[in-house]
Amino acid sequence: MKIEVNQQGCVGSGQCVLAADELFDQDDDGIVILLRDHAGPGLRDSAQRAASLCPARAITLSD
């Protein structure tokens, strides 16, 4: 699964990091940082949870 983030659309809520800290982090301003641009089978659920929790819908997933 491919992961993309829209840093300009990020509102810094941090829900992605709470849901999947192995995939996402935040910079000093709270803006999302993508740590991995692909989620293997073991991280798919975490990536989907993070995307669904993002209030700005700044995370997109594709197969």
MOWO-V100715 format. One record per residue. N is the residue number from 1. BURIAL is + if it has 16 or more other ideal C-beta (glycine too) atoms within 10 Angstrom, else -. Layout:
N_BURIAL, N_BURIAL
This chain:
1_-, 2_-, 3_+, 4_-, 5_+, 6_-, 7_-, 8_-, 9_-, 10_+, 11_-, 12_-, 13_+, 14_+, 15_+, 16_+, 17_+, 18_-, 19_+, 20_+, 21_-, 22_-, 23_+, 24_+, 25_-, 26_-, 27_-, 28_-, 29_-, 30_-, 31_+, 32_+, 33_-, 34_-, 35_-, 36_-, 37_-, 38_-, 39_+, 40_-, 41_-, 42_-, 43_+, 44_-, 45_-, 46_+, 47_+, 48_+, 49_-, 50_+, 51_+, 52_-, 53_-, 54_+, 55_-, 56_-, 57_-, 58_+, 59_+, 60_-, 61_-, 62_-, 63_-
